[in-house]
Structures are given as structure tokens and as C-alpha cells.
Amino acid sequence: MSETSVVVHADRDVLAQAVAARLIVRLIDAQAERGQAGLVLTGGRVAAAVYRAVRDLPARDAVDWSRVDVWWGDERFLPAGDPDRNETQAREALLDALPLDPSRVHPMPASDGSEGDDPEAAAATYTAALATAARPGTATLPHFDVLLLGVGEDGHVASVFPGHPVTYETRPVSAVRGSPKPPPVRTTLTLPTINTADEVWLLATGTDKARAVGMALAGAGPVQLPAAGACGVSRTLWLLDRAAAADVKPTFRSLR
């Protein structure tokens, strides 16, 4: 049965350091259990701070990075190397400093890739990549040990936005057109795919996230608030700073 936990840290810097340490331990444990680990990355300022913290921790060398599969939860459909792509951010903040196996790093297609300027084709390509790496006994998806998500001010996660048609999508990966946040065209894992991860970690800092976080933990619906519909198979972990936790009921809080 899935467990939901809320951990509140003093501020964004402390949160980034704590999440980085937690992530390293989780990857080590996954490799001890299965010989490898699957990690799904997100974008945003908090995520970048976490990635830099992982890069700078000496304990990062306890992970066998050559046996880590790296995926992305969503991507802005922009040319390869564009600074607004989540892939670019993650490579600059962390991935370029790690001894990863390039064949196990799986960015979502760029708008200047072989699919052309067609986000539906890009989504289909990523769906196929997921299926190729599918875990034994499943047809479509690999094992995700940890899936990271930022939480938007409106309660979106990945590129699943409130009230958008993608909230109803059941395919593993979807194109997104008309995103309420620029750029308007994106690709994203859908909520059913997100919810296959062993652990889903939702990251939020700042007062502008407090209302969405509070509503999600109070039981809002996933169409109204996609963050409320994101949950891990074994654990859902909300990692917040005090400002983002302002509207969280005290019964949920675990202060750090």
C-alpha cells in the first residue's frame, strides 16, 4: 500500500541538500536490490539546485552511475541544446559531471530531431523507448525507482496542467499543445505512467506554491490539480520548504 509523507525543510537551500542526500541513498539501495536504478528527472529551479547538490556531494561516488537509467518526466519541445530544455538544465547541473553510460540516458526528442517539428511523433518515439527498456513482465514501461516532480503554482506536474486534455490521457507519453506556460508545445509522461514509479517525490518551495500544495494534500481531484493525482506505488514523498508548506495541515508535517 502506498505511503504518503511530507517533510518540511527550513528553506530551499536546505531542501536541495537534503533531497540530494536522500536521492543518493535511494539509488544506492535500488542498486543493492536490483543491480541497477531508474531515475526520472524534472525541470525547474528547485530541481536544478538538487542536481547541483548531488554533483557536489562526495557521497555521489557511492552510486554506480554506469548502472543508472535516466529518463525525463517532461520536456519543452525545443531544439537540442536550447537552454530552456529540461535536458540542457540537467546536463549542465549534474549529468555532464557523472560517469553515466550514454546508452542509458534517455532525453525526450527535440524539435530539430528525426521526428521533425511534430510533438506527437516525439511522444510516440519516447513511448517506444520506454517499451524497449520495459521491465520483465510488463509490455510498456521500465522500472522507475524515483520519479521527481516539481509542483507548479497552479498545481501542474510534469507538463500535465489543470483542466488540460492531457489530464485525461492514458497513453504513456503525450504531446501537449497550448500549454498555459511557455513554450506552448511540450511532451510529457502522463499521470498513469507517473504513477507506476516506485517512489514519486514532489518538490516545492516558496509561498507561491503553498495554495496548490495545501489543496493537493487536502484531497483535490487530479483534473483540477494534477499534483493531487501523482503518487508512487510504494511511497509518495512531498519535500517542501516552510513557505510552500504554509497551508499544509499540521498532521501531515514532519519538520527537518
Sequence and secondary structure as in RCSB ss.txt:
>XXXX:A:sequence
MSETSVVVHADRDVLAQAVAARLIVRLIDAQAERGQAGLVLTGGRVAAAVYRAVRDLPARDAVDWSRVDVWWGDE
RFLPAGDPDRNETQAREALLDALPLDPSRVHPMPASDGSEGDDPEAAAATYTAALATAARPGTATLPHFDVLLLG
VGEDGHVASVFPGHPVTYETRPVSAVRGSPKPPPVRTTLTLPTINTADEVWLLATGTDKARAVGMALAGAGPVQL
PAAGACGVSRTLWLLDRAAAADVKPTFRSLR
>XXXX:A:secstr
  EEEEEEESSHHHHHHHHHHHHHHHHHHHHHHHSSEEEEE  SHHHHHHHHHHHH GGGGGS GGGEEEEESEE
E   TT TTSHHHHHHHHTGGGS   GGGB     TTSTT S HHHHHHHHHHHHHHT  TT SS    SEEEEE
  TTS BTTB TT GGGG  SSEEEE S SSSSS EEEE HHHHTTSSEEEEEE SGGGHHHHHHHHTT  TTT 
GGGG   SSEEEEEEETTTTTTS GGG  B 
